[in-house]
Amino acid sequence: LLSLLFVVCAFVLNAQQNNSFVIAIDYMDTDDAQNYVEIEKNIYKPLHAKSVDKEQKLGWILYEIIYPYGEDTKYNYATVNLYQDSKQAFDISWTDFMESFNEIHPDKDIEEIQRQTQKLRTLVSGEMFALVDEAVPGPSTKPAEYISVNHMVVHPGKDQEYIGMETEIWKPLHQQRIKEGNAQDWFLFRRLFPYGAEFGYQYVTVDAHGSLEQMTTPNSNETWSEVHPDMEFESVLEKVEDIRTLRRQETWRMIDYTFGSQNEN
């Protein structure tokens, strides 16, 4: 119930003045999506809202992974917890959780809820990321409905070049797309846990959109020229290939969220 996991994404709430936060994501696989979503909404969402009210976390979001899909897909849902920092993420108290559970669900048995949860879904893996940069800094009242999650493998010794490329070239482009009404936000995250070559990608970018139409609207020549009038797009692509490899791209749809009882939807 309290397993610590990744964070993404959402990569939309921020309570610190320096606009920094950590996300922990649990990747879930289920064959019973309807009942799994119901238990997340009815049992766990109120507990997350209580944790936000007690300043134990910043927020919680439930996503469905809508692409890729099929037999080879290891997970089809993800829960994202947002924290001020990694210390807060690890500062999980079973006593506090039980107090909240008994207060919110006085007629329910925690062990039975655990058994139901384990039957409904498999916890595939968990990761934690820290925010590096964002196109629209600051808190938001609601996560974007759709996000593209891009897993980046940075070539050895190229971390600083990669971060500079994202913040100096791609961040302004996403900010221009937001001005044009074709996006809501953009995030760059660095992996905290687990870490190492065996885990592949070290960074994740998240493109946030309000609709599938926004997500599928390509950049125009005018968009690029407005941001980088003296930069050839082809030369930038060559630089990108020398610095990083896009390992995987996923499309997530927001199912539910809470940023505290005052934000319950």
N, C-alpha and C positions, 0 to 999 in steps of 0.2 A: 504493500500500500504506500509505503514511504520511500520506495526505491528511488535513488537519485539519478537523474538522467539528463539527457541532453537538454538541452535547451533548444527553436525556432523557431522558435521562432517564432516570437512575434514581435515580438520584434516591433512593438509599437508603444510600449510603455516605458517611461524613464523617470525616475524620481531623483536622480542625483544631479547636482548642478553641473558636473563635468560631462553630463550626458553619457555616462558609462553604465552598463548593466551586464548581467550574465544570464544566459539562458540554459536550461537543462531540459533535454528532450528524451522522452521514452518512446521507442518505436514499438508499436503493437501490431500483432497479427490476429485477426478474428474471422471465423466463418459465420458468425451470427451478429452482423453489424447492427441490426436494429436494437437488440437487447443490450449489446455492449454500449452503444451510444446512450441508451436509457440509464444504465447504471452510472455512467460517467456524469450525466446531467443531474440525475436525481439524488445520488449518494455522494459523489466526490466533489462536484462543483460547489455545493454549499460549504464543504470543508475547506476548499481552496479560498472561497470568499472570506471565510472566517480568518484564515491565515493572513490574508491581505489586511483585513481590519486590525489584526493584532501586530501588523508590521513585521511579519515573518517572511513575507515575499511580496513581490510587486504585482503579480498576476498569474493567470493560468489560461491556456488556450487549448482547445481540442480541434485537431485537423484530420480530415480524410485525405489520403494520398490518392489522387484520381489519375495520375500518370507518373511513371509507368504502372501497368497492371498486368495480371495474368499469373500463370503457374509459377514462374520463376521469381516473382516478387516476394521478398521476405517479410514485408510489413505493409499494411494498408491504412493504418491510423497512427497518429502521433499526438502525444500530450506535451505541451511546452510550459514549463514553469519559468517565470522571470524573477530574478533576484537582484539586489543592489550590488552584490559582489559574491565571490566564491565562498567567503566565510559564512555569509548568510545562507547560502545554498547548502552548506554542510552542517549548519546549526539546526538540525532537525531533532525535535524532542518528542519521543513516543508518549510521554506524559501529557504534553500539550495536545497532541493529536487525539488521545483518548478522551481528554476533557472536552474537546470540541465535538468529537463523535457522539459522546453521551448526551451532550447538550442539544445537538442538532437532530440526532436520531435516537431518542430515548427508548423507542419501542423496538430497536433492531439489535441484533447480536453481531459483534464485530467478526467473530470467527465464521459465522455463516456468510457474511458479506464477503469475506476473503475467499471462501470456497466458491461462491457464485462468480466472483471476479476471475479466479483462476480457470474456471470452466469456460468463461466467455472469451478470454483472450490469452495470448501468449506474449510475454514481455520479451521481445527479440534482442534489444540492446539499448544502451543509453550513452549519451554524450553530453559534454558541457562546453560551451563556447562563451567567449567574452567579446563584447562589441568593440570594434576598432573605429568605425566611422558610420555615419548615417547621413542621408540626403536632407532629411527634415528633422533636425534634433528636437527633442522634447517629448512630453507625454501626449498620448492620444486617448480618446475616450472609447475607441473601438478598433479592433484589428482589421486589416484589409481582408476582404472576402477571399481573394485568391493570392497566392504567392508562388513564385518560382524559386526553388532552392537549388543553388548551383554549387557543386562540390569541386573545389579547386586543389590540384596537386601542384605545389610550387617547386620548381627545380632547385636542386641543392645550392645554397649560398645566395639565393635570389629573393629572400623574404622582403628585404627593405625595398628592392626594386619593384616587387609585386605590389606592396602596400602603396608605394608612390604612384604606380600606374593606376591602381584602382581609384585612389583619391584625387589624382590630378587629371585623369582622362575620362574614366567611366562615371565617377560621381557627378561631375558637371553635366554629363549627357543625361543621366537619370533626372537631375534637377530640371533640365530643360523639358524632358518628357512630362514631368509633373506640371510645369507651367502650361504645357500644351493640352493638359487634361488626359494624358495617356498613361499615367501612373500615379500612385499615391506616396510611395516612399522607396528607399533602397538602403540596404544594410550590408556592412562588411563585418564578418565574425572570424575570430581566430580560435582554433580548437585548444581547449585547456586539458580536458580528460576524455577518453584515454589519449595518450600521445605516443607517437613512434612510427617508424616506417611501415610496420605491418598494418597500420590502420589507414594508410593511404592518404587521403586529402587532409590538408592542414588548415584550410580556410573554407568558408562558405559565404557566398553572397546571396542576398534575398531580395528579389524584386517584388514589390507589393503593388497589387492592382485591385480596383474596385469591381472589376467585371472581367469575364473572359474576353470581351471585345477589347478592353484596354490591353490585356495581356498579349493578344495576338496582333495588335497594331504595330507594324514595323517602324523603325526609325526612318525618317525621310532624309533626303539629301540636305534639305533646309535645316533639319534638326541638328545634324552634324556640323554644318557650316556655321550655324548660329553660335555653337559652343567652341569649335576649333577651326576657325576660318583659315588658319595657316598650316593645318595638319592634314596630310594625306591619309585617308582611311586605310589604304592598303599597307602603308608603311607601319601604321599602328598595329595592324594584324600580325605583321612579321615580328614585331617586338613582343606582342602577346605570346606568340608561339614559342619564343625563346625563353620566356619567364615562367609560364604556367601551362598546365593542361586541364581542360574541363573534363573531369572524370565522369560526372553524372549530373543530370538535371531532372528535377522532380517538380510536379505541379501539385500543390496542396490547396484544399478548400476548407475554409474556416467553418466549423460546425457549431461551436459554442465557446464562450469565454467568460471570465470574470476578472475584474480589477477591483473587487471588493463589493460588499453588500450594496453600497450606494450606486454601483454601476450594473447591478443585476439587470439582464435583459429578458 
